[in-house]
Amino acid sequence: MERKRDMNTYVYVLAVAKRVKQLLKGEKPRVKYRDYNVIKVAKEEIERGEIIPVIPQDIINNIDSVVENKESEE
């Protein structure tokens, strides 16, 4: 499986990293995987839609302000 094309790569990587930390702390995986590798499990969960990454509003606001600053410089 591959990541969905509509998902930002940066958000995808952060989501996988966060999910890996959760799995290492003992959370149960939401998908069955024959070779239990936490990175593969985290990626699979996100790719199947079992885990949906959410971008916090403050990050979205920060991105908007960066874009506005760039536009005003031009």
N, CA, C and O atoms as a CHARMM CRD file, in Angstrom:
* protein
*
  296
    1    1 MET  N      0.82400  -1.18900   0.00000 PROA 1      0.00000
    2    1 MET  CA     0.00000   0.00000   0.00000 PROA 1      0.00000
    3    1 MET  C      0.86300   1.24400   0.00000 PROA 1      0.00000
    4    1 MET  O      1.97200   1.23700   0.53500 PROA 1      0.00000
    5    2 GLU  N      0.36700   2.29900  -0.58900 PROA 2      0.00000
    6    2 GLU  CA     1.07400   3.56800  -0.59800 PROA 2      0.00000
    7    2 GLU  C      0.23600   4.62300   0.07500 PROA 2      0.00000
    8    2 GLU  O     -0.97600   4.47400   0.22700 PROA 2      0.00000
    9    3 ARG  N      0.89200   5.69100   0.47500 PROA 3      0.00000
   10    3 ARG  CA     0.14800   6.78900   1.08800 PROA 3      0.00000
   11    3 ARG  C     -0.73000   7.43500   0.03400 PROA 3      0.00000
   12    3 ARG  O     -0.39700   7.45500  -1.15100 PROA 3      0.00000
   13    4 LYS  N     -1.85100   7.95800   0.48400 PROA 4      0.00000
   14    4 LYS  CA    -2.78500   8.60400  -0.42600 PROA 4      0.00000
   15    4 LYS  C     -2.14800   9.86200  -0.98600 PROA 4      0.00000
   16    4 LYS  O     -1.47700  10.60000  -0.26500 PROA 4      0.00000
   17    5 ARG  N     -2.35500  10.10300  -2.25800 PROA 5      0.00000
   18    5 ARG  CA    -1.74400  11.24700  -2.92500 PROA 5      0.00000
   19    5 ARG  C     -2.22100  12.58700  -2.37300 PROA 5      0.00000
   20    5 ARG  O     -1.50400  13.58200  -2.47600 PROA 5      0.00000
   21    6 ASP  N     -3.40800  12.62800  -1.79300 PROA 6      0.00000
   22    6 ASP  CA    -3.91200  13.89200  -1.26100 PROA 6      0.00000
   23    6 ASP  C     -3.34100  14.22400   0.11800 PROA 6      0.00000
   24    6 ASP  O     -3.62300  15.28900   0.66700 PROA 6      0.00000
   25    7 MET  N     -2.54200  13.31700   0.67600 PROA 7      0.00000
   26    7 MET  CA    -1.96100  13.55500   1.99500 PROA 7      0.00000
   27    7 MET  C     -0.56900  14.17000   1.83100 PROA 7      0.00000
   28    7 MET  O      0.27400  13.63900   1.10800 PROA 7      0.00000
   29    8 ASN  N     -0.34500  15.27700   2.49900 PROA 8      0.00000
   30    8 ASN  CA     0.93000  15.96300   2.49900 PROA 8      0.00000
   31    8 ASN  C      2.00800  15.03500   3.06800 PROA 8      0.00000
   32    8 ASN  O      1.78900  14.38400   4.09000 PROA 8      0.00000
   33    9 THR  N      3.16200  14.97500   2.41400 PROA 9      0.00000
   34    9 THR  CA     4.24200  14.09600   2.85500 PROA 9      0.00000
   35    9 THR  C      4.70500  14.43600   4.26700 PROA 9      0.00000
   36    9 THR  O      4.96100  13.54100   5.07300 PROA 9      0.00000
   37   10 TYR  N      4.81000  15.71800   4.56500 PROA 10     0.00000
   38   10 TYR  CA     5.25400  16.16400   5.88500 PROA 10     0.00000
   39   10 TYR  C      4.28600  15.68000   6.96800 PROA 10     0.00000
   40   10 TYR  O      4.70900  15.16700   8.00400 PROA 10     0.00000
   41   11 VAL  N      3.00300  15.84500   6.72300 PROA 11     0.00000
   42   11 VAL  CA     1.98300  15.40700   7.68000 PROA 11     0.00000
   43   11 VAL  C      2.03100  13.89400   7.83400 PROA 11     0.00000
   44   11 VAL  O      1.90800  13.37500   8.94300 PROA 11     0.00000
   45   12 TYR  N      2.20700  13.19200   6.73100 PROA 12     0.00000
   46   12 TYR  CA     2.28800  11.72600   6.74400 PROA 12     0.00000
   47   12 TYR  C      3.45300  11.25500   7.62200 PROA 12     0.00000
   48   12 TYR  O      3.28300  10.36900   8.45900 PROA 12     0.00000
   49   13 VAL  N      4.62600  11.84400   7.42900 PROA 13     0.00000
   50   13 VAL  CA     5.81100  11.43900   8.19400 PROA 13     0.00000
   51   13 VAL  C      5.61800  11.72800   9.68200 PROA 13     0.00000
   52   13 VAL  O      5.96200  10.90200  10.52700 PROA 13     0.00000
   53   14 LEU  N      5.06700  12.90100  10.00000 PROA 14     0.00000
   54   14 LEU  CA     4.81400  13.22200  11.40700 PROA 14     0.00000
   55   14 LEU  C      3.80300  12.26500  12.02700 PROA 14     0.00000
   56   14 LEU  O      3.95000  11.85500  13.17900 PROA 14     0.00000
   57   15 ALA  N      2.77700  11.91400  11.25800 PROA 15     0.00000
   58   15 ALA  CA     1.75800  10.99800  11.76600 PROA 15     0.00000
   59   15 ALA  C      2.34400   9.60900  12.01800 PROA 15     0.00000
   60   15 ALA  O      2.04000   8.98100  13.03200 PROA 15     0.00000
   61   16 VAL  N      3.17400   9.13700  11.10600 PROA 16     0.00000
   62   16 VAL  CA     3.81300   7.82600  11.28600 PROA 16     0.00000
   63   16 VAL  C      4.70200   7.85900  12.52100 PROA 16     0.00000
   64   16 VAL  O      4.67500   6.92800  13.32600 PROA 16     0.00000
   65   17 ALA  N      5.48900   8.91900  12.68200 PROA 17     0.00000
   66   17 ALA  CA     6.38400   9.02000  13.83700 PROA 17     0.00000
   67   17 ALA  C      5.59800   9.03100  15.14800 PROA 17     0.00000
   68   17 ALA  O      5.97400   8.36300  16.11100 PROA 17     0.00000
   69   18 LYS  N      4.51900   9.78600  15.17400 PROA 18     0.00000
   70   18 LYS  CA     3.71400   9.85200  16.39600 PROA 18     0.00000
   71   18 LYS  C      3.07700   8.49500  16.70300 PROA 18     0.00000
   72   18 LYS  O      3.03600   8.06800  17.85700 PROA 18     0.00000
   73   19 ARG  N      2.58400   7.82500  15.66500 PROA 19     0.00000
   74   19 ARG  CA     1.95100   6.52100  15.87600 PROA 19     0.00000
   75   19 ARG  C      2.97600   5.48300  16.32700 PROA 19     0.00000
   76   19 ARG  O      2.66400   4.63000  17.15900 PROA 19     0.00000
   77   20 VAL  N      4.19000   5.54500  15.79000 PROA 20     0.00000
   78   20 VAL  CA     5.25200   4.63200  16.21500 PROA 20     0.00000
   79   20 VAL  C      5.51900   4.80200  17.70400 PROA 20     0.00000
   80   20 VAL  O      5.66300   3.81500  18.42500 PROA 20     0.00000
   81   21 LYS  N      5.58600   6.04800  18.16900 PROA 21     0.00000
   82   21 LYS  CA     5.79500   6.30500  19.59900 PROA 21     0.00000
   83   21 LYS  C      4.67300   5.69800  20.43000 PROA 21     0.00000
   84   21 LYS  O      4.91800   5.10500  21.48100 PROA 21     0.00000
   85   22 GLN  N      3.43000   5.85100  19.94800 PROA 22     0.00000
   86   22 GLN  CA     2.28900   5.29400  20.67000 PROA 22     0.00000
   87   22 GLN  C      2.37500   3.77700  20.73800 PROA 22     0.00000
   88   22 GLN  O      2.12300   3.18500  21.78700 PROA 22     0.00000
   89   23 LEU  N      2.73000   3.14900  19.62600 PROA 23     0.00000
   90   23 LEU  CA     2.85200   1.68900  19.60500 PROA 23     0.00000
   91   23 LEU  C      3.97300   1.21400  20.52200 PROA 23     0.00000
   92   23 LEU  O      3.83000   0.19900  21.20500 PROA 23     0.00000
   93   24 LEU  N      5.08000   1.93900  20.54000 PROA 24     0.00000
   94   24 LEU  CA     6.19500   1.56200  21.40900 PROA 24     0.00000
   95   24 LEU  C      5.84300   1.71200  22.88600 PROA 24     0.00000
   96   24 LEU  O      6.40300   1.02200  23.73800 PROA 24     0.00000
   97   25 LYS  N      4.90800   2.62100  23.18400 PROA 25     0.00000
   98   25 LYS  CA     4.47100   2.79600  24.56900 PROA 25     0.00000
   99   25 LYS  C      3.42800   1.76400  24.98500 PROA 25     0.00000
  100   25 LYS  O      3.00600   1.73300  26.14100 PROA 25     0.00000
  101   26 GLY  N      3.01100   0.91300  24.03400 PROA 26     0.00000
  102   26 GLY  CA     2.11900  -0.17500  24.39700 PROA 26     0.00000
  103   26 GLY  C      0.71700  -0.14200  23.81700 PROA 26     0.00000
  104   26 GLY  O     -0.08100  -1.03500  24.10000 PROA 26     0.00000
  105   27 GLU  N      0.39500   0.86500  23.01100 PROA 27     0.00000
  106   27 GLU  CA    -0.93500   0.87200  22.38800 PROA 27     0.00000
  107   27 GLU  C     -1.05900  -0.31000  21.43900 PROA 27     0.00000
  108   27 GLU  O     -0.09000  -0.72700  20.80300 PROA 27     0.00000
  109   28 LYS  N     -2.26300  -0.83300  21.36100 PROA 28     0.00000
  110   28 LYS  CA    -2.49300  -1.99200  20.49700 PROA 28     0.00000
  111   28 LYS  C     -2.63000  -1.54800  19.04800 PROA 28     0.00000
  112   28 LYS  O     -3.28200  -0.54300  18.76500 PROA 28     0.00000
  113   29 PRO  N     -2.01900  -2.29400  18.12800 PROA 29     0.00000
  114   29 PRO  CA    -2.15600  -1.96600  16.71000 PROA 29     0.00000
  115   29 PRO  C     -3.59700  -2.16300  16.23800 PROA 29     0.00000
  116   29 PRO  O     -4.31000  -3.02900  16.74500 PROA 29     0.00000
  117   30 ARG  N     -4.01600  -1.36100  15.27300 PROA 30     0.00000
  118   30 ARG  CA    -5.37000  -1.45600  14.73300 PROA 30     0.00000
  119   30 ARG  C     -5.44500  -2.32300  13.48900 PROA 30     0.00000
  120   30 ARG  O     -6.52900  -2.55200  12.95200 PROA 30     0.00000
  121   31 VAL  N     -4.30400  -2.80200  13.03100 PROA 31     0.00000
  122   31 VAL  CA    -4.26400  -3.71600  11.89200 PROA 31     0.00000
  123   31 VAL  C     -3.41400  -4.91700  12.27700 PROA 31     0.00000
  124   31 VAL  O     -2.53300  -4.82200  13.13100 PROA 31     0.00000
  125   32 LYS  N     -3.68800  -6.04000  11.64100 PROA 32     0.00000
  126   32 LYS  CA    -2.87400  -7.23300  11.86700 PROA 32     0.00000
  127   32 LYS  C     -1.75400  -7.22900  10.83900 PROA 32     0.00000
  128   32 LYS  O     -1.96900  -6.97000   9.65500 PROA 32     0.00000
  129   33 TYR  N     -0.58400  -7.51700  11.31100 PROA 33     0.00000
  130   33 TYR  CA     0.58300  -7.52000  10.43500 PROA 33     0.00000
  131   33 TYR  C      1.42100  -8.73100  10.78600 PROA 33     0.00000
  132   33 TYR  O      1.71900  -8.96100  11.95800 PROA 33     0.00000
  133   34 ARG  N      1.80400  -9.50500   9.78700 PROA 34     0.00000
  134   34 ARG  CA     2.51400 -10.75900  10.08000 PROA 34     0.00000
  135   34 ARG  C      3.91700 -10.51900  10.63300 PROA 34     0.00000
  136   34 ARG  O      4.39100 -11.27700  11.47900 PROA 34     0.00000
  137   35 ASP  N      4.58100  -9.46700  10.15700 PROA 35     0.00000
  138   35 ASP  CA     5.91200  -9.12500  10.65500 PROA 35     0.00000
  139   35 ASP  C      5.76200  -7.86300  11.49400 PROA 35     0.00000
  140   35 ASP  O      5.64800  -6.76500  10.94800 PROA 35     0.00000
  141   36 TYR  N      5.76100  -8.01200  12.82300 PROA 36     0.00000
  142   36 TYR  CA     5.47400  -6.86600  13.67800 PROA 36     0.00000
  143   36 TYR  C      6.66800  -5.92000  13.72300 PROA 36     0.00000
  144   36 TYR  O      7.58200  -6.06800  14.53500 PROA 36     0.00000
  145   37 ASN  N      6.62700  -4.95900  12.83700 PROA 37     0.00000
  146   37 ASN  CA     7.59300  -3.87600  12.79800 PROA 37     0.00000
  147   37 ASN  C      6.77000  -2.61500  13.01700 PROA 37     0.00000
  148   37 ASN  O      5.88700  -2.31400  12.21400 PROA 37     0.00000
  149   38 VAL  N      7.04200  -1.86700  14.09300 PROA 38     0.00000
  150   38 VAL  CA     6.17700  -0.74800  14.45600 PROA 38     0.00000
  151   38 VAL  C      6.05600   0.29500  13.34700 PROA 38     0.00000
  152   38 VAL  O      5.00000   0.90700  13.18800 PROA 38     0.00000
  153   39 ILE  N      7.10800   0.49900  12.59200 PROA 39     0.00000
  154   39 ILE  CA     7.03500   1.47600  11.49700 PROA 39     0.00000
  155   39 ILE  C      6.08800   0.98300  10.41100 PROA 39     0.00000
  156   39 ILE  O      5.26000   1.74700   9.91500 PROA 39     0.00000
  157   40 LYS  N      6.20600  -0.29000  10.03900 PROA 40     0.00000
  158   40 LYS  CA     5.31400  -0.85300   9.02000 PROA 40     0.00000
  159   40 LYS  C      3.86600  -0.84200   9.49000 PROA 40     0.00000
  160   40 LYS  O      2.95800  -0.54300   8.71400 PROA 40     0.00000
  161   41 VAL  N      3.65300  -1.16600  10.75300 PROA 41     0.00000
  162   41 VAL  CA     2.29900  -1.18000  11.30900 PROA 41     0.00000
  163   41 VAL  C      1.71000   0.22700  11.29000 PROA 41     0.00000
  164   41 VAL  O      0.56200   0.41000  10.88500 PROA 41     0.00000
  165   42 ALA  N      2.48600   1.22600  11.72700 PROA 42     0.00000
  166   42 ALA  CA     2.00400   2.60500  11.74200 PROA 42     0.00000
  167   42 ALA  C      1.65800   3.08100  10.34000 PROA 42     0.00000
  168   42 ALA  O      0.62200   3.71400  10.13800 PROA 42     0.00000
  169   43 LYS  N      2.51500   2.78400   9.37100 PROA 43     0.00000
  170   43 LYS  CA     2.24500   3.17200   7.98400 PROA 43     0.00000
  171   43 LYS  C      0.98200   2.49800   7.46500 PROA 43     0.00000
  172   43 LYS  O      0.14800   3.13200   6.81900 PROA 43     0.00000
  173   44 GLU  N      0.85100   1.22200   7.75000 PROA 44     0.00000
  174   44 GLU  CA    -0.32100   0.46100   7.29700 PROA 44     0.00000
  175   44 GLU  C     -1.61200   1.01500   7.89600 PROA 44     0.00000
  176   44 GLU  O     -2.62000   1.12900   7.19900 PROA 44     0.00000
  177   45 GLU  N     -1.58600   1.35700   9.17400 PROA 45     0.00000
  178   45 GLU  CA    -2.76800   1.91700   9.83100 PROA 45     0.00000
  179   45 GLU  C     -3.20000   3.21900   9.15800 PROA 45     0.00000
  180   45 GLU  O     -4.38900   3.44000   8.92800 PROA 45     0.00000
  181   46 ILE  N     -2.23800   4.07000   8.84600 PROA 46     0.00000
  182   46 ILE  CA    -2.55600   5.34700   8.21600 PROA 46     0.00000
  183   46 ILE  C     -3.03400   5.13100   6.78300 PROA 46     0.00000
  184   46 ILE  O     -3.99800   5.76200   6.35100 PROA 46     0.00000
  185   47 GLU  N     -2.37200   4.25300   6.04800 PROA 47     0.00000
  186   47 GLU  CA    -2.73900   3.99800   4.65500 PROA 47     0.00000
  187   47 GLU  C     -4.12600   3.36800   4.52900 PROA 47     0.00000
  188   47 GLU  O     -4.82700   3.61000   3.54600 PROA 47     0.00000
  189   48 ARG  N     -4.52500   2.56800   5.50600 PROA 48     0.00000
  190   48 ARG  CA    -5.86100   1.95000   5.47900 PROA 48     0.00000
  191   48 ARG  C     -6.94700   2.85000   6.04900 PROA 48     0.00000
  192   48 ARG  O     -8.13300   2.53000   5.96700 PROA 48     0.00000
  193   49 GLY  N     -6.54000   3.98000   6.62700 PROA 49     0.00000
  194   49 GLY  CA    -7.51700   4.90800   7.18400 PROA 49     0.00000
  195   49 GLY  C     -7.91100   4.59700   8.61300 PROA 49     0.00000
  196   49 GLY  O     -8.87000   5.17200   9.12800 PROA 49     0.00000
  197   50 GLU  N     -7.18600   3.69600   9.26700 PROA 50     0.00000
  198   50 GLU  CA    -7.46200   3.37700  10.66700 PROA 50     0.00000
  199   50 GLU  C     -7.02000   4.52800  11.57600 PROA 50     0.00000
  200   50 GLU  O     -7.60300   4.75800  12.63600 PROA 50     0.00000
  201   51 ILE  N     -5.99700   5.23500  11.14700 PROA 51     0.00000
  202   51 ILE  CA    -5.49500   6.41100  11.84500 PROA 51     0.00000
  203   51 ILE  C     -5.59100   7.56600  10.85500 PROA 51     0.00000
  204   51 ILE  O     -5.10600   7.46600   9.72800 PROA 51     0.00000
  205   52 ILE  N     -6.21600   8.65800  11.27700 PROA 52     0.00000
  206   52 ILE  CA    -6.37500   9.81300  10.39400 PROA 52     0.00000
  207   52 ILE  C     -5.59400  10.98400  10.99200 PROA 52     0.00000
  208   52 ILE  O     -5.94600  11.48700  12.05800 PROA 52     0.00000
  209   53 PRO  N     -4.53000  11.41900  10.30400 PROA 53     0.00000
  210   53 PRO  CA    -3.74800  12.55000  10.81000 PROA 53     0.00000
  211   53 PRO  C     -4.57600  13.83100  10.80900 PROA 53     0.00000
  212   53 PRO  O     -5.33600  14.09700   9.87800 PROA 53     0.00000
  213   54 VAL  N     -4.41400  14.60900  11.85800 PROA 54     0.00000
  214   54 VAL  CA    -5.11100  15.89100  11.97600 PROA 54     0.00000
  215   54 VAL  C     -4.06000  16.97400  12.17900 PROA 54     0.00000
  216   54 VAL  O     -3.16200  16.83100  13.00800 PROA 54     0.00000
  217   55 ILE  N     -4.17800  18.05000  11.42300 PROA 55     0.00000
  218   55 ILE  CA    -3.25100  19.16100  11.57200 PROA 55     0.00000
  219   55 ILE  C     -3.87100  20.15300  12.55500 PROA 55     0.00000
  220   55 ILE  O     -4.96900  20.65400  12.31000 PROA 55     0.00000
  221   56 PRO  N     -3.18500  20.44600  13.66800 PROA 56     0.00000
  222   56 PRO  CA    -3.72400  21.41100  14.62900 PROA 56     0.00000
  223   56 PRO  C     -3.91700  22.79000  13.99800 PROA 56     0.00000
  224   56 PRO  O     -3.16300  23.18500  13.10800 PROA 56     0.00000
  225   57 GLN  N     -4.91800  23.50700  14.45900 PROA 57     0.00000
  226   57 GLN  CA    -5.28200  24.79700  13.88700 PROA 57     0.00000
  227   57 GLN  C     -4.13800  25.80900  13.98700 PROA 57     0.00000
  228   57 GLN  O     -3.97000  26.62500  13.08000 PROA 57     0.00000
  229   58 ASP  N     -3.35100  25.77700  15.06000 PROA 58     0.00000
  230   58 ASP  CA    -2.26100  26.75300  15.18300 PROA 58     0.00000
  231   58 ASP  C     -1.19900  26.55700  14.10300 PROA 58     0.00000
  232   58 ASP  O     -0.58400  27.52800  13.66300 PROA 58     0.00000
  233   59 ILE  N     -0.98000  25.33100  13.67700 PROA 59     0.00000
  234   59 ILE  CA    -0.03800  25.07500  12.58400 PROA 59     0.00000
  235   59 ILE  C     -0.61300  25.59500  11.27200 PROA 59     0.00000
  236   59 ILE  O      0.10500  26.19600  10.47400 PROA 59     0.00000
  237   60 ILE  N     -1.89400  25.36700  11.04700 PROA 60     0.00000
  238   60 ILE  CA    -2.54100  25.86800   9.84200 PROA 60     0.00000
  239   60 ILE  C     -2.45200  27.39300   9.80500 PROA 60     0.00000
  240   60 ILE  O     -2.15300  27.97200   8.76000 PROA 60     0.00000
  241   61 ASN  N     -2.70600  28.04000  10.93000 PROA 61     0.00000
  242   61 ASN  CA    -2.62200  29.50300  10.99600 PROA 61     0.00000
  243   61 ASN  C     -1.20600  29.98100  10.69600 PROA 61     0.00000
  244   61 ASN  O     -1.02100  30.98300  10.00500 PROA 61     0.00000
  245   62 ASN  N     -0.21600  29.27500  11.20900 PROA 62     0.00000
  246   62 ASN  CA     1.17500  29.64300  10.96800 PROA 62     0.00000
  247   62 ASN  C      1.51100  29.51300   9.49100 PROA 62     0.00000
  248   62 ASN  O      2.18700  30.37900   8.93700 PROA 62     0.00000
  249   63 ILE  N      1.05600  28.46200   8.85200 PROA 63     0.00000
  250   63 ILE  CA     1.28900  28.27100   7.41900 PROA 63     0.00000
  251   63 ILE  C      0.64400  29.41000   6.64000 PROA 63     0.00000
  252   63 ILE  O      1.24700  29.95400   5.71500 PROA 63     0.00000
  253   64 ASP  N     -0.58400  29.77200   7.01400 PROA 64     0.00000
  254   64 ASP  CA    -1.27800  30.86600   6.33700 PROA 64     0.00000
  255   64 ASP  C     -0.50300  32.17000   6.46700 PROA 64     0.00000
  256   64 ASP  O     -0.40900  32.92500   5.49900 PROA 64     0.00000
  257   65 SER  N      0.05700  32.45200   7.64900 PROA 65     0.00000
  258   65 SER  CA     0.79300  33.69700   7.83400 PROA 65     0.00000
  259   65 SER  C      2.08300  33.70700   7.01900 PROA 65     0.00000
  260   65 SER  O      2.48700  34.76000   6.52600 PROA 65     0.00000
  261   66 VAL  N      2.73100  32.56000   6.87000 PROA 66     0.00000
  262   66 VAL  CA     3.93700  32.47700   6.05100 PROA 66     0.00000
  263   66 VAL  C      3.59200  32.74900   4.59700 PROA 66     0.00000
  264   66 VAL  O      4.30500  33.48200   3.91100 PROA 66     0.00000
  265   67 VAL  N      2.50300  32.16000   4.12700 PROA 67     0.00000
  266   67 VAL  CA     2.07800  32.36700   2.74200 PROA 67     0.00000
  267   67 VAL  C      1.71900  33.83900   2.52400 PROA 67     0.00000
  268   67 VAL  O      2.07600  34.41000   1.49300 PROA 67     0.00000
  269   68 GLU  N      1.02700  34.45500   3.46600 PROA 68     0.00000
  270   68 GLU  CA     0.65900  35.87000   3.34700 PROA 68     0.00000
  271   68 GLU  C      1.90300  36.74700   3.30400 PROA 68     0.00000
  272   68 GLU  O      1.95700  37.69400   2.51900 PROA 68     0.00000
  273   69 ASN  N      2.90100  36.45400   4.12800 PROA 69     0.00000
  274   69 ASN  CA     4.13700  37.24000   4.12600 PROA 69     0.00000
  275   69 ASN  C      4.86200  37.12800   2.79800 PROA 69     0.00000
  276   69 ASN  O      5.37100  38.12800   2.29200 PROA 69     0.00000
  277   70 LYS  N      4.92000  35.95200   2.22900 PROA 70     0.00000
  278   70 LYS  CA     5.58200  35.75400   0.94100 PROA 70     0.00000
  279   70 LYS  C      4.86400  36.53700  -0.15100 PROA 70     0.00000
  280   70 LYS  O      5.50500  37.14300  -1.00900 PROA 70     0.00000
  281   71 GLU  N      3.52900  36.52400  -0.11800 PROA 71     0.00000
  282   71 GLU  CA     2.75200  37.22800  -1.14200 PROA 71     0.00000
  283   71 GLU  C      2.94000  38.73300  -1.02500 PROA 71     0.00000
  284   71 GLU  O      2.97600  39.42400  -2.04400 PROA 71     0.00000
  285   72 SER  N      3.06000  39.25900   0.18700 PROA 72     0.00000
  286   72 SER  CA     3.21500  40.69600   0.37300 PROA 72     0.00000
  287   72 SER  C      4.61700  41.17000  -0.04500 PROA 72     0.00000
  288   72 SER  O      4.80000  42.33800  -0.38600 PROA 72     0.00000
  289   73 GLU  N      5.60500  40.26000  -0.01700 PROA 73     0.00000
  290   73 GLU  CA     6.97000  40.60200  -0.44400 PROA 73     0.00000
  291   73 GLU  C      7.07800  40.73800  -1.94800 PROA 73     0.00000
  292   73 GLU  O      7.94400  41.45700  -2.44800 PROA 73     0.00000
  293   74 GLU  N      6.21400  40.06100  -2.67100 PROA 74     0.00000
  294   74 GLU  CA     6.30000  40.06700  -4.13800 PROA 74     0.00000
  295   74 GLU  C      5.73100  41.28200  -4.74500 PROA 74     0.00000
  296   74 GLU  O      5.73600  41.42200  -5.96800 PROA 74     0.00000
